[in-house]
Amino acid sequence: MLRRAGSIDSVLEPFLRKEPPETVRNALRIGAAKLLLLGTPAHAAVGSAVDLVPAPFAGLVNAVLRKVAEAGPAALEGLDAERRDTPGWLWTAWHAAYGPAVRAIAAAHRIEAPLDLSLKPGAEAPEGGEMLPTGTWRYPAGTRVTELAGFAEGAFWVQDAAAALPARLLAVRPGERVVDLCAAPGGKTAQLAAAGAAVTAVERDPKRAARLRENLTRLQLPAELVVADAVQWDAGGATFDAILLDAPCSATGTIRRHPDVPYLKRAKDIAAMAELQRVLLAAAAKRLTPGGRLVLATCSLQAEEGEAHLAAAAALGLAVDPVRPEEVPGLAEAITPAGTLRTRPDIWADRGGMDGFFVARFRKP
């Protein structure tokens, strides 16, 4: 329903004389989704929606959904689905950042994302998958990861193809002292540990830290886990050869997997998230050994949470270390003129797309 909420509201609108309470609106949306998208028999879709609302609104819901049932799926035809299913503030921001590609991005959000796996070195991929150019293994949407051969043995972990790129670009070497800031749920920590680095994983939230520990235990990969705020963390004056900062963000790059994101976030949230990212970047830069590498990543499509950070990095004395095409096979189009990486949901559309990420690699002179 959430993937097509705007289109569904457009179908409902002619049948409503005034705006109903939110709970009633949601019941109408659910009923309409069943009728228009899922092929649920009219009596079942209408009846279940009526059961969701208080008695005074039962007649309204019944009448409106009966009309929707009469109109049928044809009611969706002719609608500008990409535009209607994208909240206005996001459409405006994406059009400014990506131009005509905004339509392809919006179209990608209407399709359920496939399951992507990162394998431990030497592990065998479960049957039924396709290896992408970057090394991620992809399985059809709806695949149950816990039922795949090798899950219990820790042969792999779930990680979108784009989410696997930041740690890949950090290019850690065996024995290097590496810190993964804001580390949970642990996919990137696992990548760094599997590469042989001495990893310190820092996570502020105790519950998320516990999940990270569980994941590392299943994968049988070593890392020192620190439960602390990445900004206030006292590393005892230690500096690190390489730092991965996958910063908290609006998560607008993950709408394929989390279609509720557009309705949980607001335009005003972006500035606050961008400021937190700048603070984290400054804290990370202080802990980087001279000559060391730092990768900043955000799973956001908003320019304020990505490209805008390049000026802040320069002010911290960090120099962009440009991403090279051979480092991201099949993704040359995602490398920006500035040498950073910008993935979008519409890239590799014929293969199922990928999450939207901004990734920048820096060196400390």
C-alpha positions as CSV (number, residue, x, y, z in Angstrom):
1,M,0.0,0.0,0.0
2,L,2.7,2.5,1.0
3,R,4.5,2.1,-2.4
4,R,1.3,3.3,-4.2
5,A,-0.2,5.5,-1.5
6,G,-0.4,8.6,-3.7
7,S,-2.1,6.8,-6.6
8,I,-4.5,5.1,-4.2
9,D,-5.4,8.5,-2.7
10,S,-6.1,9.9,-6.2
11,V,-8.5,7.1,-6.9
12,L,-10.3,7.6,-3.6
13,E,-10.5,11.4,-3.8
14,P,-13.6,11.7,-6.1
15,F,-15.6,9.6,-3.7
16,L,-14.9,11.7,-0.6
17,R,-16.7,14.9,0.1
18,K,-14.4,15.8,3.0
19,E,-11.2,14.5,4.5
20,P,-11.9,11.5,6.8
21,P,-10.0,10.9,10.1
22,E,-6.6,9.4,9.5
23,T,-7.6,5.9,10.8
24,V,-10.5,5.9,8.3
25,R,-8.3,7.1,5.5
26,N,-5.9,4.3,6.2
27,A,-8.7,1.7,6.2
28,L,-9.8,3.0,2.8
29,R,-6.2,2.8,1.5
30,I,-5.9,-0.8,2.6
31,G,-9.2,-1.7,1.1
32,A,-8.4,0.1,-2.2
33,A,-5.0,-1.6,-2.3
34,K,-6.6,-5.0,-2.0
35,L,-9.1,-4.2,-4.7
36,L,-6.8,-2.4,-7.2
37,L,-3.4,-4.1,-6.7
38,L,-3.9,-7.5,-5.0
39,G,-7.0,-8.7,-6.8
40,T,-8.8,-9.5,-3.5
41,P,-12.5,-10.3,-4.0
42,A,-14.7,-7.2,-3.4
43,H,-16.7,-8.7,-0.5
44,A,-13.5,-9.6,1.4
45,A,-11.7,-6.3,0.7
46,V,-14.6,-4.2,1.7
47,G,-15.7,-6.3,4.7
48,S,-12.2,-6.3,6.2
49,A,-11.8,-2.5,5.7
50,V,-15.2,-1.9,7.4
51,D,-14.1,-4.0,10.4
52,L,-11.2,-1.6,10.9
53,V,-13.2,1.6,11.5
54,P,-15.6,2.8,14.2
55,A,-19.3,2.1,13.6
56,P,-20.1,5.7,12.5
57,F,-17.7,5.4,9.5
58,A,-18.7,1.9,8.5
59,G,-21.2,3.2,5.9
60,L,-18.7,5.6,4.4
61,V,-16.1,3.0,4.0
62,N,-18.5,0.5,2.5
63,A,-19.9,3.0,0.0
64,V,-16.5,4.4,-1.1
65,L,-14.9,1.0,-1.6
66,R,-17.9,-0.4,-3.5
67,K,-17.4,2.4,-6.0
68,V,-13.7,1.7,-6.1
69,A,-14.5,-2.0,-6.8
70,E,-16.8,-0.9,-9.7
71,A,-14.0,1.2,-11.2
72,G,-11.5,-1.6,-10.8
73,P,-7.7,-1.5,-11.6
74,A,-8.6,0.7,-14.7
75,A,-8.9,3.6,-12.2
76,L,-5.1,3.6,-11.9
77,E,-4.6,4.0,-15.6
78,G,-3.6,7.4,-16.8
79,L,-2.3,8.6,-13.4
80,D,1.2,10.0,-13.2
81,A,2.1,7.2,-10.8
82,E,5.8,8.2,-10.3
83,R,4.8,11.7,-9.3
84,R,1.8,10.8,-7.2
85,D,3.5,8.1,-5.3
86,T,6.4,10.4,-4.2
87,P,5.8,13.0,-1.5
88,G,6.3,16.5,-2.9
89,W,9.3,17.5,-0.9
90,L,11.2,14.5,-2.1
91,W,10.2,14.9,-5.7
92,T,11.4,18.5,-5.6
93,A,14.7,17.6,-4.0
94,W,15.4,14.7,-6.3
95,H,14.5,16.7,-9.4
96,A,17.0,19.4,-8.4
97,A,19.7,16.8,-7.8
98,Y,19.1,14.3,-10.6
99,G,16.9,16.0,-13.2
100,P,14.8,13.7,-15.4
101,A,16.2,10.6,-13.5
102,V,13.7,11.5,-10.7
103,R,11.1,9.5,-12.6
104,A,13.3,6.4,-12.8
105,I,14.1,6.7,-9.1
106,A,10.4,6.9,-8.2
107,A,9.5,4.0,-10.5
108,A,12.2,1.8,-8.8
109,H,10.6,2.5,-5.4
110,R,7.4,0.8,-6.5
111,I,9.2,-2.6,-6.9
112,E,10.1,-4.8,-4.0
113,A,13.9,-5.1,-3.6
114,P,15.7,-8.4,-4.1
115,L,17.8,-10.1,-1.4
116,D,21.5,-9.3,-1.6
117,L,24.2,-11.3,0.2
118,S,27.9,-10.7,1.0
119,L,29.9,-13.9,1.3
120,K,32.7,-14.7,3.6
121,P,36.0,-15.4,1.7
122,G,36.0,-18.9,0.5
123,A,32.3,-19.5,1.2
124,E,30.1,-21.0,-1.4
125,A,27.0,-19.1,-2.6
126,P,23.6,-20.7,-2.0
127,E,21.8,-22.0,-5.1
128,G,19.4,-19.7,-7.0
129,G,21.5,-16.5,-7.0
130,E,23.2,-14.3,-9.5
131,M,26.6,-12.7,-8.9
132,L,26.6,-9.0,-9.6
133,P,29.7,-7.3,-11.1
134,T,30.8,-6.0,-7.7
135,G,30.8,-9.4,-6.1
136,T,27.4,-9.3,-4.3
137,W,25.1,-12.3,-4.7
138,R,21.5,-11.4,-5.6
139,Y,18.4,-13.6,-5.0
140,P,14.8,-13.0,-5.9
141,A,12.6,-10.7,-3.8
142,G,10.9,-12.7,-1.0
143,T,13.8,-15.2,-0.6
144,R,14.0,-16.2,3.1
145,V,17.6,-15.8,4.1
146,T,17.4,-18.1,7.1
147,E,16.4,-21.0,4.8
148,L,19.4,-20.6,2.5
149,A,22.2,-23.2,2.8
150,G,25.0,-21.8,4.8
151,F,23.1,-19.3,6.9
152,A,23.5,-21.1,10.3
153,E,27.1,-21.7,9.5
154,G,27.8,-18.0,9.0
155,A,28.7,-18.2,5.4
156,F,27.1,-14.9,4.4
157,W,25.2,-11.9,5.6
158,V,22.4,-9.7,4.2
159,Q,23.8,-6.5,2.6
160,D,22.5,-4.5,-0.3
161,A,24.9,-4.3,-3.3
162,A,25.3,-0.6,-2.7
163,A,25.8,-1.0,1.0
164,A,28.7,-3.3,0.4
165,L,30.6,-0.6,-1.5
166,P,31.8,1.8,1.3
167,A,33.9,-1.0,3.0
168,R,35.1,-2.2,-0.4
169,L,36.4,1.3,-1.2
170,L,38.2,1.6,2.2
171,A,40.3,-1.3,0.8
172,V,41.7,-2.4,4.2
173,R,44.8,-4.6,4.4
174,P,45.5,-7.5,6.8
175,G,46.6,-6.2,10.2
176,E,45.6,-2.6,9.7
177,R,44.0,-0.9,12.7
178,V,40.5,0.1,11.5
179,V,37.5,1.6,13.2
180,D,33.9,1.3,12.0
181,L,31.9,4.1,13.5
182,C,28.1,3.8,13.9
183,A,28.7,0.1,13.2
184,A,25.4,-1.8,13.7
185,P,23.9,-4.0,12.4
186,G,27.4,-5.1,11.4
187,G,27.5,-5.8,7.7
188,K,30.4,-3.4,7.1
189,T,32.2,-4.5,10.2
190,A,32.0,-8.1,8.9
191,Q,33.5,-7.0,5.6
192,L,36.4,-5.3,7.3
193,A,37.1,-8.2,9.7
194,A,36.8,-10.7,6.8
195,A,39.6,-8.8,5.0
196,G,41.9,-9.4,8.0
197,A,41.8,-5.9,9.6
198,A,42.0,-5.4,13.3
199,V,38.5,-3.9,13.7
200,T,37.1,-1.7,16.4
201,A,33.3,-1.4,16.0
202,V,31.7,1.6,17.8
203,E,27.9,1.6,18.3
204,R,26.0,4.0,20.6
205,D,22.7,2.0,21.0
206,P,23.1,-1.0,23.4
207,K,20.4,-3.0,21.6
208,R,21.8,-2.4,18.2
209,A,25.3,-3.3,19.6
210,A,23.9,-6.6,20.9
211,R,22.5,-7.3,17.5
212,L,25.9,-6.5,16.0
213,R,27.6,-8.9,18.4
214,E,25.1,-11.7,17.5
215,N,25.8,-11.2,13.9
216,L,29.6,-11.4,14.3
217,T,29.2,-14.5,16.5
218,R,27.1,-16.2,13.8
219,L,29.7,-15.2,11.2
220,Q,32.6,-16.2,13.4
221,L,34.4,-13.0,12.7
222,P,36.5,-11.0,15.3
223,A,36.1,-7.4,16.2
224,E,36.4,-5.3,19.3
225,L,32.9,-3.9,20.2
226,V,32.7,-0.6,21.9
227,V,29.3,0.7,23.1
228,A,29.8,4.5,23.0
229,D,28.8,7.7,21.2
230,A,31.1,8.0,18.2
231,V,31.6,11.7,18.9
232,Q,32.4,11.4,22.6
233,W,34.2,8.0,22.4
234,D,37.5,8.1,24.2
235,A,39.9,6.0,22.2
236,G,42.8,6.7,24.6
237,G,44.4,9.0,22.1
238,A,44.7,6.2,19.6
239,T,44.5,6.9,15.9
240,F,43.6,4.5,13.1
241,D,45.0,3.6,9.7
242,A,41.5,3.6,8.2
243,I,38.0,4.7,9.3
244,L,34.6,3.9,8.0
245,L,31.8,6.3,8.9
246,D,28.5,5.1,7.7
247,A,26.7,8.0,9.3
248,P,23.1,8.1,10.6
249,C,20.9,9.7,7.9
250,S,17.4,10.1,6.6
251,A,17.6,6.7,4.8
252,T,15.8,8.0,1.7
253,G,18.1,5.7,-0.3
254,T,16.5,2.6,1.2
255,I,12.9,3.3,0.2
256,R,12.9,0.1,-2.0
257,R,13.3,-1.9,1.2
258,H,11.5,0.5,3.6
259,P,8.5,2.1,1.8
260,D,7.5,3.8,5.1
261,V,10.5,6.1,5.0
262,P,8.9,8.8,2.8
263,Y,6.0,9.1,5.4
264,L,8.2,9.0,8.5
265,K,10.6,11.7,7.4
266,R,10.0,15.4,6.7
267,A,12.0,18.0,4.8
268,K,12.9,19.6,8.1
269,D,14.6,16.4,9.3
270,I,17.3,16.7,6.6
271,A,19.2,19.7,8.0
272,A,19.4,18.1,11.5
273,M,20.8,14.9,10.0
274,A,23.3,16.7,7.9
275,E,24.6,18.6,10.9
276,L,25.0,15.4,12.9
277,Q,26.9,13.9,10.0
278,R,29.3,17.0,9.9
279,V,29.9,16.5,13.7
280,L,30.7,12.8,13.2
281,L,33.0,13.6,10.3
282,A,35.0,16.0,12.3
283,A,35.3,13.5,15.2
284,A,36.4,10.8,12.7
285,A,39.0,13.0,11.1
286,K,40.7,13.6,14.5
287,R,41.1,9.9,15.0
288,L,42.7,9.3,11.6
289,T,46.5,8.6,11.4
290,P,48.3,11.0,9.0
291,G,48.3,9.4,5.6
292,G,45.3,7.3,6.6
293,R,42.0,6.8,4.7
294,L,38.5,7.7,5.7
295,V,35.3,6.7,3.9
296,L,32.1,8.6,4.6
297,A,28.8,7.0,3.5
298,T,25.1,7.8,3.9
299,C,22.2,5.8,2.6
300,S,20.4,8.9,1.5
301,L,19.5,10.4,-1.8
302,Q,19.5,14.0,-0.4
303,A,22.4,16.1,-1.6
304,E,22.6,17.8,1.8
305,E,23.6,14.4,3.3
306,G,26.1,13.7,0.6
307,E,27.7,16.0,-1.9
308,A,27.4,19.0,0.5
309,H,29.8,17.4,2.9
310,L,32.8,17.8,0.6
311,A,33.3,21.4,1.6
312,A,33.3,20.4,5.3
313,A,35.8,17.6,4.7
314,A,38.1,20.0,2.9
315,A,37.9,22.4,5.9
316,L,39.0,19.5,8.1
317,G,42.1,19.0,5.9
318,L,40.8,15.9,4.2
319,A,41.5,15.4,0.5
320,V,39.2,13.4,-1.8
321,D,40.8,10.2,-2.9
322,P,38.8,9.6,-6.2
323,V,37.0,6.4,-6.8
324,R,38.3,4.6,-9.9
325,P,36.1,2.6,-12.3
326,E,38.0,-0.6,-11.8
327,E,37.1,-0.5,-8.1
328,V,33.4,-0.6,-8.8
329,P,32.9,-2.9,-11.8
330,G,29.8,-2.0,-13.8
331,L,29.2,1.2,-11.9
332,A,31.3,3.8,-13.8
333,E,28.1,5.8,-14.3
334,A,27.9,6.2,-10.5
335,I,31.2,7.9,-10.2
336,T,30.7,11.7,-9.9
337,P,33.0,14.4,-11.5
338,A,34.3,15.0,-7.9
339,G,35.5,11.4,-7.6
340,T,32.8,10.3,-5.2
341,L,30.2,7.6,-5.7
342,R,26.5,8.2,-6.0
343,T,24.3,5.1,-6.4
344,R,20.6,5.4,-7.1
345,P,17.7,2.9,-7.0
346,D,17.4,3.1,-10.8
347,I,20.9,2.0,-11.5
348,W,21.0,-1.7,-12.6
349,A,17.3,-1.5,-13.0
350,D,17.3,-4.6,-15.2
351,R,19.0,-6.5,-12.4
352,G,16.7,-5.2,-9.6
353,G,18.3,-1.9,-8.8
354,M,20.3,-0.9,-5.7
355,D,20.0,1.3,-2.7
356,G,20.8,5.0,-3.0
357,F,24.2,5.8,-1.4
358,F,26.7,8.6,-1.3
359,V,30.2,7.4,-0.7
360,A,33.3,9.6,-0.5
361,R,36.9,8.5,0.2
362,F,39.4,10.9,1.8
363,R,43.0,10.8,2.7
364,K,44.6,12.8,5.6
365,P,47.8,14.5,4.4
